Amino acid sequence: MHAAHTINRAAPSCVNTQTISRWRDGHRSEEMDHLVVELPVALEFNGISHAVMLATPCDLESFALGFALSEGIVAQREEFYGEEVAQSELGITVHCDISSAAFSRLKQRRRNMTGRTGCGLCGVENLEQVIRKLPRVPEPTPVSVLAMRKALAELAARQPLNHLTGGIHAAAWSTPEGKLQHVCEDVGRHNALDKLIGVMARHGLDFQRGFLVITSRASVEMVQKAATVGIGSLIAISAPTALAVQTAQQVGMTLIAFARGTSFVAYAHQDRIKGE
């Protein structure tokens, strides 16, 4: 049995400042602006490099755990023994320690993928890896319209990095009553979700007791990651893709998009939505 361990060496800041020239109505002023940090983050599992993503260097321990779970590298939290975060001139490497059984499975389907901020599939070697087999999610707690409205109203105030920079995604977990329990931010929407999944796994939260809220579009990768860990309800502020809707229907996930203020559009399993 391995003891879980976390080592973080000199974690960099997630926000930089820079002097800018701002123009308003033909007048220029010199000001300080806040910019979100974006760095290459390499994820290694038992010494083998598996993925390199461009990410915001906050909550990287949760990011590594969430990525391992959402990509099916580990089947459960207990197979992820710990991580060590190391920074170099080139970027950051998160060295992850996983069980021998999980590592054996990883080697059988190992792929190298280079991720970009808005792309979760860059570097996939074949089409079978894009549309991967997903489990059918357990039937989740019904989504209440009132709870959804409460969660959306609270979300903006729970995004400090976006408030500073204006250029960052968030993924949030809400209780069935509409109370946000955790919010994670990252320059990449997939990374924000992985961080949230990692945080939830560390706290032992039930992926069926509540719903996921994301500030981005609902792409198929977001549905895949959520379904892999058993999340049954996904609410997106922006639009869904056709493949995301098709996948949500197939795995039994409630998918809601264009959730803004008091309006939203239900695309999959709308029978699980409770009116006011």
C-alpha positions as CSV (number, residue, x, y, z in Angstrom):
1,M,0.0,0.0,0.0
2,H,1.3,3.4,-1.0
3,A,0.7,6.5,1.2
4,A,-0.6,9.4,-0.8
5,H,1.9,12.2,-1.1
6,T,2.0,15.7,-2.5
7,I,5.1,17.7,-3.1
8,N,5.0,21.2,-4.7
9,R,8.2,23.0,-5.4
10,A,8.0,26.7,-5.9
11,A,4.6,26.9,-7.6
12,P,4.5,29.9,-10.0
13,S,1.9,32.6,-9.8
14,C,-1.3,32.3,-11.9
15,V,-1.5,36.0,-12.7
16,N,1.1,38.4,-14.1
17,T,0.9,42.2,-14.3
18,Q,2.0,44.3,-17.2
19,T,1.9,48.0,-18.1
20,I,-0.5,48.7,-21.0
21,S,-1.8,51.6,-22.9
22,R,-5.6,51.9,-22.7
23,W,-7.5,54.0,-25.2
24,R,-11.0,55.4,-24.4
25,D,-12.7,58.0,-26.6
26,G,-9.5,58.9,-28.3
27,H,-7.5,59.4,-25.0
28,R,-4.7,57.2,-23.9
29,S,-3.7,56.3,-20.4
30,E,-1.0,54.1,-18.9
31,E,-2.3,51.4,-16.6
32,M,-1.4,48.1,-15.0
33,D,-3.2,45.1,-16.4
34,H,-3.6,41.5,-15.1
35,L,-2.8,38.7,-17.4
36,V,-3.6,35.0,-16.8
37,V,-0.5,32.8,-16.8
38,E,-0.4,30.0,-19.4
39,L,2.4,27.4,-19.2
40,P,3.2,24.0,-20.7
41,V,2.4,21.4,-18.0
42,A,3.7,17.8,-18.6
43,L,1.9,14.9,-16.9
44,E,4.1,11.9,-16.2
45,F,2.8,8.6,-14.8
46,N,5.3,6.3,-13.1
47,G,8.1,8.0,-15.0
48,I,6.5,7.9,-18.5
49,S,5.4,11.2,-20.1
50,H,1.8,10.9,-21.2
51,A,0.5,14.4,-22.0
52,V,1.6,18.0,-22.3
53,M,-1.1,20.6,-21.9
54,L,-1.1,24.4,-21.8
55,A,-2.6,25.3,-18.4
56,T,-2.8,27.9,-15.7
57,P,-0.3,26.7,-13.0
58,C,-2.8,26.7,-10.1
59,D,-4.1,23.6,-8.4
60,L,-1.9,21.3,-10.4
61,E,-2.2,18.5,-7.9
62,S,-5.9,18.4,-8.4
63,F,-5.4,18.8,-12.1
64,A,-3.2,15.7,-12.3
65,L,-5.6,13.6,-10.2
66,G,-8.6,14.8,-12.2
67,F,-7.0,14.2,-15.5
68,A,-6.1,10.6,-14.4
69,L,-9.7,10.0,-13.4
70,S,-11.4,11.7,-16.4
71,E,-9.2,10.0,-18.9
72,G,-9.6,6.6,-17.3
73,I,-5.9,6.2,-16.4
74,V,-7.0,5.3,-12.9
75,A,-10.4,3.8,-12.2
76,Q,-10.7,5.2,-8.7
77,R,-9.0,7.6,-6.3
78,E,-7.1,4.9,-4.5
79,E,-5.1,4.0,-7.6
80,F,-3.5,7.5,-7.6
81,Y,-0.9,7.4,-4.9
82,G,0.4,11.0,-5.2
83,E,2.3,13.6,-7.2
84,E,5.3,15.8,-7.3
85,V,5.2,19.2,-9.1
86,A,8.5,20.4,-10.5
87,Q,9.2,23.6,-12.4
88,S,12.0,24.2,-15.0
89,E,12.8,26.9,-17.5
90,L,10.7,25.0,-20.1
91,G,7.6,24.6,-18.0
92,I,6.2,22.4,-15.3
93,T,6.2,18.6,-14.9
94,V,3.8,16.8,-12.6
95,H,5.3,13.4,-11.7
96,C,2.4,11.1,-10.8
97,D,2.6,7.8,-8.9
98,I,-0.2,5.3,-9.8
99,S,-0.8,1.7,-9.0
100,S,0.9,-1.0,-11.0
101,A,-2.5,-2.2,-12.3
102,A,-3.4,1.2,-13.5
103,F,0.0,1.7,-15.1
104,S,-0.3,-1.7,-16.9
105,R,-3.6,-0.6,-18.4
106,L,-2.1,2.7,-19.4
107,K,0.8,1.1,-21.2
108,Q,-1.7,-1.0,-23.2
109,R,-3.4,2.0,-24.7
110,R,-0.7,4.6,-24.3
111,R,-0.8,7.6,-26.5
112,N,1.2,10.8,-26.7
113,M,-1.0,13.9,-27.1
114,T,0.0,17.5,-27.2
115,G,-2.9,19.6,-25.9
116,R,-3.7,23.2,-26.7
117,T,-5.7,25.7,-24.7
118,G,-8.9,25.0,-26.7
119,C,-8.3,21.5,-27.8
120,G,-8.5,18.3,-25.9
121,L,-7.8,15.9,-28.7
122,C,-4.6,17.2,-30.3
123,G,-2.2,14.4,-30.9
124,V,-4.7,11.5,-30.8
125,E,-3.3,8.8,-33.0
126,N,-6.5,7.2,-34.4
127,L,-10.3,7.7,-34.7
128,E,-11.1,5.0,-32.2
129,Q,-9.4,7.1,-29.5
130,V,-11.6,10.1,-30.2
131,I,-14.9,8.4,-29.7
132,R,-13.9,6.2,-26.7
133,K,-16.3,3.8,-25.1
134,L,-18.0,5.4,-22.1
135,P,-19.9,3.9,-19.2
136,R,-23.6,4.7,-18.8
137,V,-23.8,7.2,-16.0
138,P,-25.8,6.4,-12.9
139,E,-29.1,8.2,-12.9
140,P,-28.4,11.5,-11.2
141,T,-30.4,13.6,-8.8
142,P,-33.0,15.6,-10.8
143,V,-31.9,19.2,-11.7
144,S,-34.1,21.8,-10.2
145,V,-34.7,25.0,-12.2
146,L,-34.5,27.0,-9.0
147,A,-31.2,25.3,-7.9
148,M,-29.7,25.9,-11.4
149,R,-30.7,29.6,-11.2
150,K,-29.1,29.9,-7.7
151,A,-25.8,28.3,-8.9
152,L,-25.5,30.4,-12.0
153,A,-26.1,33.6,-9.9
154,E,-23.4,32.6,-7.5
155,L,-20.8,31.6,-10.1
156,A,-19.5,35.0,-11.2
157,A,-18.5,35.9,-7.7
158,R,-16.6,32.6,-7.3
159,Q,-14.2,33.3,-10.2
160,P,-11.4,35.5,-8.8
161,L,-8.9,34.9,-11.6
162,N,-11.5,35.7,-14.3
163,H,-12.4,38.8,-12.4
164,L,-8.8,39.9,-12.6
165,T,-8.0,38.9,-16.1
166,G,-11.3,38.4,-18.0
167,G,-9.9,35.5,-19.9
168,I,-10.3,32.2,-18.0
169,H,-12.8,29.3,-17.8
170,A,-14.4,27.8,-14.8
171,A,-16.0,24.5,-13.8
172,A,-18.1,24.4,-10.7
173,W,-20.0,21.7,-8.7
174,S,-23.3,22.5,-7.2
175,T,-25.4,20.7,-4.6
176,P,-28.9,19.6,-5.6
177,E,-30.1,22.8,-3.8
178,G,-28.0,25.1,-5.9
179,K,-25.1,25.8,-3.5
180,L,-21.7,25.9,-5.2
181,Q,-19.3,23.6,-3.3
182,H,-16.2,24.1,-5.4
183,V,-15.1,26.2,-8.4
184,C,-11.9,25.7,-10.4
185,E,-10.5,28.0,-13.0
186,D,-8.0,27.6,-15.8
187,V,-7.2,29.1,-19.2
188,G,-8.4,25.8,-20.7
189,R,-11.9,24.6,-20.3
190,H,-10.8,20.9,-20.1
191,N,-8.2,21.7,-17.5
192,A,-10.7,23.6,-15.3
193,L,-13.0,20.5,-15.4
194,D,-10.1,18.2,-14.6
195,K,-9.1,20.4,-11.6
196,L,-12.7,20.3,-10.3
197,I,-12.8,16.5,-10.7
198,G,-9.6,16.2,-8.8
199,V,-10.8,18.5,-6.0
200,M,-14.0,16.5,-5.7
201,A,-12.2,13.2,-5.6
202,R,-9.9,14.5,-2.8
203,H,-12.9,15.6,-0.8
204,G,-14.8,12.3,-1.4
205,L,-17.8,14.1,-3.0
206,D,-20.5,12.1,-4.7
207,F,-20.5,12.8,-8.5
208,Q,-24.3,11.9,-8.6
209,R,-25.4,14.3,-5.8
210,G,-25.5,17.6,-7.7
211,F,-24.7,19.0,-11.1
212,L,-21.7,20.3,-13.0
213,V,-21.7,23.9,-14.3
214,I,-19.1,25.1,-16.9
215,T,-18.6,28.5,-18.4
216,S,-17.6,27.2,-21.8
217,R,-19.4,25.4,-24.6
218,A,-20.4,21.8,-24.0
219,S,-18.0,20.0,-26.4
220,V,-17.9,16.2,-26.6
221,E,-14.6,16.1,-24.6
222,M,-16.4,17.8,-21.7
223,V,-19.2,15.2,-21.8
224,Q,-16.7,12.4,-22.1
225,K,-14.7,13.5,-19.1
226,A,-17.8,14.0,-17.0
227,A,-19.3,10.7,-18.0
228,T,-16.0,8.8,-17.2
229,V,-16.3,9.8,-13.5
230,G,-20.0,9.3,-13.3
231,I,-21.3,12.9,-13.5
232,G,-24.9,12.7,-14.6
233,S,-25.9,16.4,-15.1
234,L,-23.9,19.0,-17.1
235,I,-25.0,22.6,-17.5
236,A,-23.1,24.9,-19.9
237,I,-23.4,28.6,-20.2
238,S,-22.5,28.4,-23.9
239,A,-23.6,26.2,-26.8
240,P,-23.3,22.4,-27.1
241,T,-22.0,20.5,-30.1
242,A,-24.0,17.9,-32.0
243,L,-21.6,15.2,-31.0
244,A,-21.8,16.3,-27.3
245,V,-25.6,16.0,-27.4
246,Q,-25.5,12.6,-29.1
247,T,-23.0,11.4,-26.5
248,A,-25.0,12.7,-23.6
249,Q,-28.1,11.0,-24.9
250,Q,-26.2,7.7,-25.3
251,V,-24.7,7.7,-21.8
252,G,-27.8,8.9,-19.9
253,M,-26.5,12.4,-19.0
254,T,-28.7,15.4,-18.6
255,L,-27.3,18.1,-20.8
256,I,-28.4,21.7,-20.5
257,A,-26.8,24.6,-22.5
258,F,-27.3,28.4,-23.0
259,A,-27.9,28.6,-19.3
260,R,-28.0,32.3,-18.6
261,G,-30.1,34.1,-16.1
262,T,-33.6,32.6,-16.1
263,S,-33.4,30.8,-19.5
264,F,-31.8,27.6,-20.7
265,V,-32.1,24.9,-23.4
266,A,-32.3,21.2,-22.5
267,Y,-30.7,18.9,-25.1
268,A,-30.6,15.5,-23.4
269,H,-32.8,13.7,-20.8
270,Q,-34.9,16.8,-20.1
271,D,-37.4,14.6,-18.2
272,R,-35.0,14.9,-15.2
273,I,-35.5,18.7,-14.9
274,K,-37.8,19.8,-12.1
275,G,-39.8,22.9,-12.6
276,E,-40.2,25.7,-10.1
